[in-house]
Amino acid sequence: MGLGWINPEEYSFNSFLLMERFQIRLIMRSGGWRNDKAEWRRCMGVALNANPAVRWFLERKCPECVDFVRDVAESAPALADPAEIRKAEVYALASAEDFVVYTTPEVMAEKCDFIRGWSAERLYALVGLAGKTVLDIGAGSGRLTFAAAEKAAWVYASEPVDTLREFMRGEAARRGLQNIRVLDGYVTELPFPDGTFDVVMSGHVVGDDWDTEIAEMTRVCKPGGWLLDCPGDSAGDMRPKPELISRGWEEVYYVGSFGKDVYTYRKRVHP
């Protein structure tokens, strides 16, 4: 079942030309996010053969995936019917809909439930931000960044996807917010010295490698500062994160705007 964030019929297969190396690697290694990996492989191969510029880009943007991309393309059936090719493209787009929607960040506030249903008051209830220097990791289109910027002295938005970074820069300028700085960065390799921030937060990032990610968040946080995990409200079921509780984080629970359980977390960094 998809997230429902996009109508893949409205997107060009050229959307893959806007993706980052790490996104391509994840898509190729996982075979998309759908369960039918054989169908994904067939559809992606058909679409790549019909769009040689996209295949060329993927092979050069993500050289570690060259052999896989070639194998997927060369093992796909040869199709000439435009309708069948488009059907394959749509399947491939739908199989990576979260990455595809990042190519159109201007629609995310409307399309993505975790942004649409969320209130900035949920962030403000976790920790005081006045006068603080804040880092938002995996900032996306800026849900937490723009909320924090209303109260904090400075907010740094670390985001590895270029389309999202450019959107945040433009949106900050449009809103007249001069206390935001946007830059590239991964949760496991943050480009900041030790003890830089009063608050280090993320929304939908931590969880692939708990200890490594939390250690890096802790490294850039000042002693006495706060780590926050603040996801948005979801139209689907959310689960608690015992992995954070077992590592000393405090759980803050509420019923979200869609009537679903929402679990946020905070942890003080002790000297």
N, C-alpha and C positions, 0 to 999 in steps of 0.2 A: 504493500500500500504506500502510495506516495505522500509527500508532505502537503501537496495542494498549493504550493507557492507559485507555480507557473502553469500556463497553458502551453505545452511544448509546441503546439501548432503555430503559435505566434512567434516562435524563435527560429532564426536561421541556423543551419548547421555551422555556419561561420562563427557562431558564438564561441566555439572551441579555440578560435584564434586569439581570444582575449584571456585565455587561461594561463595560469602560472605553472612553472615546472612541477611544483609539489602537487598541484591539483591533477595534472596529467598523470603523474606517477601513481597517485592514489586511485584514480579512475581505472587506469590500465591494469594495475595489480589486483584490484578488487573485482574487476568486470562490472563496474557500475554498482548501484545500490539495490538493484532488483534481485529476486531469488533465481530467476531463470538465466543462468550464466551462459548457457549455450545459445539462447535467443539473443542475448546482448551481444555476444561475439559475432553472430551472423549479421545482425543489424549494423553493428559498428563497422564491420568489414565492408558491407555493401555501401554504407555511407562514405567511408574513406575512399573507396574506389571511384565513387561518383564525384568526390571533392578532393582532387589530388593536391590542391594547395593546402588544405587542412592536414592531409597526411604528411606533406613536406614539413609543415610547421611543427607538428607533434614530434616528428623524428629529430628535428634539430633543437627544439626547445627542451626536449627531455631525452637526451642521448642514451640514457640507461634503458629506455623503453623501445629503442629502435627495432630490435629483433622481434619483440612482441607485437609492435604495430605492424611490421611487415608480415608476420605470420597471420595476424587477424585479417589483414587485407587480402593476402594471397590465398587464404583458405575459404574466402567468402564466395558464394555463388555469383556469377556474372548476371546482373540484371540491367535491362535497358528501359523498362517501363518507368516513366517519371513518377507515376503514382506509387509504385512499389518502392522506389528509391526514397521518396519523401516519407513513406510509412516507416522505413528503416531509420531515417534521420530522426524522426519524431521519437521513436523508441529510444534511440541513443541519447537524445536530449533529456527525455523524461527520466532516464536512468541515472542522471547526475543533476537533478533539478536544483539542489542547493547551490552547486557551483554555477549552474547556468543563470540562476537569478542574480548572482553577483555581477553578471555582465550588464545588468540593468538596475543598478542600485537605486535609481530614482523611484522605482515602483515597490521597493521592499517594505516601506512603512505601511503601504496599503495591503500588500499581498501576504506578508509574513506575520503569522499570528503572534509570535513572540515579541514583535515590535508593536503591532496594531493594538493589542490588548493590554499593554503594559503601562504603568504609571510611574513617573520619576520618583514619586513619594516612596516607592518601595526601596529605592536606593538610599534616599535621605534617611529612612528609618534605620538603616544598618550602621551608619557612622556619620559623624559630623564632618563636613567637607569645607567649611569656611576657612579660608586662608591656607588651605592645604595644596600640596603638589601631588597630583594624581596620575597614575598610569593605568590606561585601559588596554588590556592585552587581547588581541584578536578583535579589534574594535568594530569590525564590520562596517555598516553604514552609519555608525555613530550613536546608537541608542544610548549607551551609558556615557559616552564622551560628552554629548551635548547636554545631557542631564547634569553631569558633574560640573560642566563649565559654567552653569548658572550660579554656582556657589563657591567653587574652588578658585584658588589663585591661578593655578596652571593645570592644564590637562594635556598629557601626552598620549596620543592614540597610536598604538603599535599594531600594524595590520600588514600581512604579507601579500595581499591581493591589490594590485595596482588600481583596478577600476574602483575599488572601494576607497582607497586612499585619495584618489582624485575627487571622488564624490564628496568626501568629508571636507577636503580643502575648499571646494566650491561652496558647500553648504555653510561652513564656518564664515566665509566671506559674505555670503548672502545674509546671514543672521547678524553680522557685525560683531562676531565673537573673536576677540584678538588674543585670548588666553589659551588657544588650542594650537598644538603642534602635532603634525601627522608625519609618521615615518614608518619605514619597513621594519619588520621584526617578527620572530617566532617566539612562542612561549618558552621554548627550551634554549633559546639563544638571544636574550634580550640585550640590545645595544646600549647598555647603561652601566655606569660604575656601581659598586656596592653601596647600599644605603642611600639611594637617591630620592625615594618617594615616601610620602606620608601614608598614602593609600595605594595599594596595587589590587586591581579588580579585573574580573573577566566575567563573561556571561555564559558562553557555550563553547568553552575551550578546554578546560582541564578535564582529564579523564583518559587520555590515551596512554600516558605514562605518569601516574600520579606522583611518585617520589621525585622524578626529574623535574617535572613541571612546577611542583610546589617549592622545591629547592631553589629554582631560578626566580620564582616570584619572591621568595623570602630574601634571597640575596640582594635584590634591588630595593627592598623595603627598609626604611629606617628602623632602628630599634624603638619599640613602642608604637610602631605604625600598625596598619591593619591590612590584612588580606581579605578580599571579598570574592565570593562566587555568587553572582546575581543574574540568573537566567530570567528571560522574559516569561510572561504568562503564555501558557500553551493551550490550544484547543483540544489537544490530546492528553492522555494520561502521562504524568511525570512520576518519577520514582525518587525516593530519598537517596542520599549518597552516603552510605555507611563508610565508604572509603575516606571521606573527609572527617566524619565524626571520630573514626578510629585514630585519626592523625591530629586530634585536638581542636577541630573546628566546632563552632557552635551553630546549631541549626535554628533557623528562624522560618517558621511555617506560616503560610496564609492560604486562603482560598482565593484563587485568581478570578479575573474578570469573566472567564469562560466557565466558571464553576468547578474548575479542576484544582487539585492540590498543587501548590508551588512550594519548593524548598530552596531557601537561600542560606548562605553560610558565611561566617566571618571568623577570623582568627587574629588575635593580637600577636605581634612579633615581639618576643621578650629579648632583652639584651643578653 
